[in-house]
Amino acid sequence: MAVVVTEQSIAEWAPNEKVLTDARALLRKGALKKLAKNDDGTLAFGHCDGSGRTPYAVSMDLATGADKPTVRCSCPSRLFPCKHGLALLLAYAQKGALFPVEEPPKDLVQKREKQAQKAAAEKKPAATAAAPRSVNKTALAKKAKEQSDALDTLETFLVDLVSGGLGGLSSKSIEAIEHQAKRMADADMKRTAGVLTRLAAYVSGDWLGDEDDEDAPGVRDVARGLGEAQEARIAFMLTQLYTTVRRGKKALEGKFVEEGTTQSEADAQLESILGKAWRLPELREAGYWVKNRRFLELAHERSDDEITEFATAIGFLVDLDDGSVVCEVTSLPFHTLPFTKLRASRMGTLEIADAALYPGDLVNRRVRWDEKVEGVVRERPREAADYEAVHRHGKPLDPVLRAMRNQLKNPLHPLDAVFLVAAKKFGDVGGELVLEDEAGMRLVLRNTHDGRLPSTDALRHAAAAFGPGTLAVRLQYDLLTRAIYGDPLALFVGDEHLRLRA
Amino acid sequence: MAKDTLKQLDRDVDRWLFAGAQIARTDPNLAGARDTLAPLAARAPALGKVTDQIEKLQIATGKTAASELLALASLMAQVRGAQATPALPEAGGDMQPLPPARKIGTPLTPTELHTLVGALTNAPDARQRSRIIRDYATSDRGAARDLRILPLVLPALSDGAIAEVVVQYLVPALGEAIVPSLQRHLDLEKGRALDVRLLRAIAQIEGAKATGMLREAIEKGGPEIRAAAIAQLGRIDPLAAEPIAIVLSDKDRSKDVRVAAVHALAGAPSDEALDVLLRAFGGTAEMRSAAESSLAVSKHPRANERILALFTPELRDLGHFRIKKTTTKEEKDAAAKAQKTHTNQIELLVDLVDLLTTRGTDEGANLVLETFRHHKVKEVRDAAARALLRIGFPGAWEELMPSLYDAPDATRDDFVVGVIALDAAKAHDRLARFFEPAALARKNGIHLAQSVLARIANHFVEIEVGDDDTLGNTETAEAIAAIRKDERWLDLGAAMLEQEGLRAPALTLLLHANSPKTLGDELSISRHEGLPSNEALLVFEYLGKQRDSRILHAFLRLLEPLHGSYEYGRACNVMLAYDDPALAPMLRSWLDAKQKKKRLSRAEATPFEECLRFLERARTATSTDD
């Protein structure tokens, strides 16, 4: 299946902005010469003038089974793709239809065959790898004991903390919180460790961007004058931690926490509380698996967490068949970012043959597939029918709010979720942007103060110019006002997809 | 009632977590909440759970109280979720429709948007801001026509570093969608620098539609606004601008406006406008300068004839000013006046010579050459020489050459540009003479050679230049191809590596040329003792683009002259891109030795640590398909 090349996708494949700028300059200068393609248009090749004595031989192969083209160039650059390769991609995206059809060079055909053989060879060990892993029961029991002990310590710690009240925290308490975070991380309960690290940061005021005192490294003081919002956030974190203790203990005993907990939610808690890292075969075996789905990306967000030092890219995808909004997540530690890239935005429609849909009663469940397996994923240009499906899945506010409340009932769940809402009109009430649905129900739209571009400004313009449509919106529960408001992500009007955030 | 009680209890629980469990269990609000909720528990089991938990907390003592308070907090979190309601607008009132707006999409991908937003908002990682903005603005697919950019345009217009490129490229790319926002913020009467930019931006987009606003700006605006408005009107509609510009050039009280009005007459076709321009040419220095640029492009059929006529026999025969002996005050005043008139005539003549060469007619150039050969005043002869050098006039090459050494930098640079523009393939034949030992030994010889090398180096730069304070787009594609083809430039660059004062521009030339041919010369330079750090970095960057076993050792040698985190960072970037695993042990041992000798600061050591981490990574995981 051939990859679709658009200028947007090329921008996402570029290793950095400078290479892309250079590639555009090469294209403008007319450095590409003797451009041609094979008869089915899946191979394009030519020469590109560079700083070497002879022009570089540059080619691209769109039918390697991967979700990106294979770009080859004889230049010595270690960037991949290099500027010459990107220039060829840009030329192909702009005028590929005009490339003359020619017999591709033999070495290129040989390379393609070699790559196909290599891919086939790699597939076989993958099949054996899928065989069930042997379970080391002693190790598992040891880990369960460690986690149980860690949860006991956490409970005692929380009780001590609340006994005297959070108002009496000292710099020693922050050290103790950090120590507790390390203890949880050692017991492989990373999410809980993360909440504790964040709690220490909030209490010490590090979330304000305060620098550590260089003269006394490692010693942090309690922040003075925490705001109401921060106090609410800290109280919520304590609640989450206490819930983690209670549910974690039950989960270790193999019991459901409360009546009404679904198997899916119980399995999700294995991940969220006990740090279970799901492997794809396990998810398949447990039935968390979907087949032949079509996804369309509503919004793509990147966030940098300065506290955990992780960068995360989340793509919110709507399942065009059942209308659920799922998320595709990639997360990388900061120090790896110079050498690798987070998952780029999906500009086409994804056709997924096999994918894992993570367990849980969350609104936006995580979806994941194995990109290395040939034929699992295909990205094709969007069609009118895809947009029709998006509009069809837009819901009125009432069921959306009910689903949101369901999620909020679980203190371990996030306080936000992304939905598709059918908007009848947008308007201004006292300077605030408001969405109204068919039933006359209203939702106030506000910007999330996370340093990104204000999306309500973009929505005001988009809605005024294009009219109402289907809004991809993040519903956010505000701990301070104890109310739900909307943070607009994208507006769909007809075949227009207006992305409102970056 | 129950809802309000639950809401209050929820807030109280948060408060108690900060106050402590002992205060919570005796707080009257807790008892109050239980009393209100208990009667309702039979109907709502959830409320029963809450009242039970309140009671547990009330009777708990010591640490148990804390545990029960946490359990109550956990329960309240669930209740709160189940009762969550949408936020209400802060102010009441009816829903007002949104103000109308023009259609504009969101074609930028998240990565592209991040880059462009970074450039517009001066994000810490933003580089080459002007170039990025221009590239997106001029993209064929109209990438910059993105509605998410709109709110950033106004702040960007106030950012001096990018305001020009925003007005020139981004604002026209956004088109009419941005106009309402620009118009909202435009205040013709205030006339701030921002208003001038807004006015220019609106005129740029709206073209002929903006003439009404421009007329209004000329009537109502302050001097800066009037000047910008008449300049834009002259560009958009020279015919409409002509009568207004004629009046303004004569009557306006602001010099800036008069000057702008003269500029606006450049495209005016009438005899009256030509008269105004010629009159302005004889006026003050600023007016003459404006008139000169307008006359230089004037398409009036009689422009050449009238300009040549300015070169009167009186000016042609103008000699040196002779100072007469004066005794009385009247005589002294008359002499001073005569001297001033003479100086003015010389200045007029110098500008006229420039104008004649700029218009580029044979008749004009020959008249200037004649002036260079025969005029009595040296200042005028020099001006004529400069003017002819600037256009690379081939008619009197040998005659003009000596004047070049004394010419100002701008003229020298114009001369080199002119020679290349004349015939790039022969540029080496014409310019190599400036690198001969005798030429270099002359006064300003090195300086002239530097200008030549710098200009030639621009022709080897891979990416187009044109903004970010670099040189303008003077290099045409043909000239670039011809200069690159001529390998003698590389030989010349390599030869100049030994010449003090020319090494840095020669290294820059070789770096941009990026030819393996000069590898030996660069390796040899890397062994020089006392190489300045800027030159060491140029060699570093050149070597980073080549492949040779000797380069790794050269890298380590070149690290010695470098200092500070910035220079180390640049060197590490080169080594990082070079990505040779054999470099890792060598670099580690160099770093250890360096640390032993003099400990590097954290900022200095960080680039090396990152570079080593990358070079020492497990390489099997990153192999590519081939």
Interface residues (C-beta under 8 A of the other chain):
Chain A: E7 Q8 S9 A11 E12 A14 E17 K18 T21 D22 R24 A25 R28 K29 G30 G50 S51 G52 R53 T64 T70 R72 P76 R78 L79 F80 Q94 K111 Q115 K118 E155 L158 V159 D160 L161 V162 S163 G164 G165 L166 G167 G168 E231 A232 I234 A235 F236 L238 T239 Y242 T243 R246 H300 E301 R302 H335 P338 F339 A344 S345 M347 L397 L401 M404 R405 Q407 L408 K409 N410 P411 K425 F426 G427 D428 V429 G430 G431 E432 V434 E436 M441 R442 L443 V444 R446 L453 P454 D457 A458 R460 H461 A462 A463 A464 A465 F466 Y477 D478 T481 R482 A483 I484 Y485 E496 H497 L498 R499 L500 R501 A502
Chain B: K7 D10 R11 V13 D14 W16 L17 F18 A19 G20 A21 Q22 I23 G62 K63 A65 A66 S67 L69 L70 A71 A73 S74 M76 A77 Q78 R80 G81 A82 Q83 A84 T85 P86 A87 L88 P89 E90 A91 G92 G93 D94 M95 Q96 P97 L98 P99 P100 A101 R102 K103 I104 G105 T106 P107 T109 P110 T111 E112 L113 H114 T115 V117 R127 Q128 R131 I132 D135 S139 D140 R141 A143 L147 R148 L150 P151 L152 A177 F460 E462 I463 E464 A477 I480 A513 N514 S515 P516 K545 Q546 R547 A577 Y578 D579 E610 R613 F614 R617 T622 T624 D625 D626
